[in-house]
Amino acid sequence: MSIFEYNGSALIAMVGKNCFAIASDRRLGVQLQTIATDFQKIYKVHDKLFLGLSGLATDAQTLYQRLVFRHKLYQLREERDMKPETFANLVSSILYEKRFGPYFCQPVIAGLGDEDKPFICTMDSIGAKELAKDFVVAGTASESLYGACESMFKPDMEPEELFETISQALLSSVDRDCLSGWGGHVYVVTSTEIRERILKGRMD
């Protein structure tokens, strides 16, 4: 078993019309044993920028703490919030710094940039970015997430339809992966509001 699969995870970010959604499962396991069913994998950096961390849970928490520290320094120096593109570059360089002993994480970054244009990207554990205009996925359920998203995604969805689409994609995918699941956690973000919802899924 790969170290990336040790705790299990499913992460997905999707773009809508001047909005985006980011969702994760809620399971924390040690291989096939479930430890917690309310584990947080999505973190708010600021009101228009969210970060999802899949992979090894301990590394995810450590990496998040380092990123919060760097973002606070940026806010103090620049007196503004970081743009999503800038934050993606920061995450990428922090991961690449440790390329010989990497953080075993696959981050997913989603945010609203200039003129509320949605930005999503993911990267591997050494910071190689993968940008997308529709959706990005990460975690142990990524293969089934790709299939579900390819079939369900359509461009320029309104926030409510985006929520429905990302939720169905997440729930149908984690049912096909034994290392992730146990409900879902979804954020839908527009320029004026953040909607957070907890999904009930199969508890097995």
N, C-alpha and C positions, 0 to 999 in steps of 0.2 A: 504493500500500500504506500502510495506517495505521501509525503509529509503534508502536501496541500489538501489531501483528503482526510486527514486525521480527525478534524472536528466537523467536517461537512458544512456546506453552505450553498445558497442559491441567491444570486444577485442579478438585478436587471434594471436598466434605466431606459426610458423611452421618451421620445420627443412628440409634443403636440403643437397646437397653434398658439404661439407665444406662451407656452407652458411646458413643463416636463414632469415626468413621474419617475420615482425610484422606489424599488421594492426589494425586500429580502424575505427569506424564511426566518424562523425564530428558534431553530434547534441548535443546541450546543451538545455535541456528542464526543465520546472518545472511541473512535472507530464505530462499532455497532451499538455501543451502550449510550443511551441518552442521559445527559447530565442535567441540562436545563431546557426549558421550553419557552423562555422569554428573553433570549439572548439578543442584545442589540448589535446589529451589524451596520446600521446606517447612522451617520453622525451629521449634525448640522454644523457647518463651519460659520456661515452667517445666513441671513434670511433668504438669500437667493443662490446659495451654494451648499450642496450636500455631497457627502463622501460615503461610499459603501466599501467595506473591506471584507473580502472573502479570503479563505485560506486558513492558516494557523491562528487560532484565536488570541493566543498570547502575543504573537508578533503584531497582530492587527491592533491590539490595545496599545502596545508600545509605540507603534508607528503613528497612531492617532494622537497620542500625547505629544510626540515630537512635532507633528503638523500644527497642532493647536498653538504650541509655543512659537513656532515660526510665523504663524499667521498673526498672533498678537504683537510680535515684534514689528511686523509689516504695518499693522494698524497704527502703532505708536509712531513709527517713522514717517509714514505716508499720509496719515490721518484720513484714510479711506479703506473700504473693504477691498479685498483682492478680487480681481476678475477671474472667472472660471479658467480661462486659458492660462493665466499667470499661475494659478494654483496647480493646474495640471503639470506645468513645467517644474514647479517646486517639488511636487510629489515625485516626478520622474527623476530629478537630480538627487533627491534624498535616497531613493531606491538604488540609483546607479552608484552612488558613493559606497554602498555596501555590497557591491556586485560579487565580491569574492566570498562573502558570507551573508547572503541576502536575507531580508525579511521575507518570510514565506507567505506573501500576501499578493492578491490580485485586486488592486483598487478599481473602483468605478466612480467616476467624478461626473456630477450633473449640476448644471447651474444656468442662470440667466445672465447673458452678457449685455453688451450695448443694445439699446432699443429693445430690450427683453427678448433677444434672440436666444433660443435654447442651445446649450452646448453640452454634449456628452462625450465621454471618452473612457477607455479602460486601458490598462497596461499590464505587462507581466511583472514578475518579481524583481526584475532589474531595470524597470522603468521604460521599456520600449512601448511608446504610446500607440494606441489604435483609435483613431477618430472615426466617428460615424454620424450620419445625418438622420438615422431612423431609430436604432436601438443598439445597446451593447449589453452583453451578459458576462457573468463570471461565476466561478464556483464549481462544485462537483456536479451540479445539475445543468451545466452550461450546454451540453449537447442537446438535451430535450428542450431547453429554453430557446435555443436557436430555431428549432423546428416550430415550436408554438408561436414565436414572434414572427417568423417568416410568413406564417399562414394568417395571423390575426392583425398584423400592423397595417395601418393605412395612414397616409400623410394628413397633416392639419386637423387632428382630432381636437375637439373641445375637451376641457378638463374632466367632465363627468364620463365621457366616452373613453377617454384615455385611462381613467381609473378602472373602468370595467375591463378594458382590453388587457392592461398590465396584470390585473388581478387574476383573470382567467388564464393568462399565459403562465403566471407563476404557479398557480394551484395545480394546473394540469401537468406541469413539468416536474414539480417536486414529488408527485405521485409516482413518477417513473424513476426516482432516485432514492435509494434507501438511506443515504447519508444526510439528506436535507428534508425539511418539511415542518410539520407541527405548527401549521398556521403561517400567516404572513404579516408583514409590516409594510404599509404603503404610504408614501408621501406624494401628494400632487401639489406642485408649486407653480403659482402664477405671479405676476408682478405685484398683486395686491394681497394675496393670501397664501397660507400654507395649510393644506388639509392633510391630516394624519389619520390613518385608519388601520385597525387591527383586523386581519382576516382569520376566520376559523377554518382550519383545514383538517384533514384526516389525522387522527392522533395515533398513528401506528408507524 
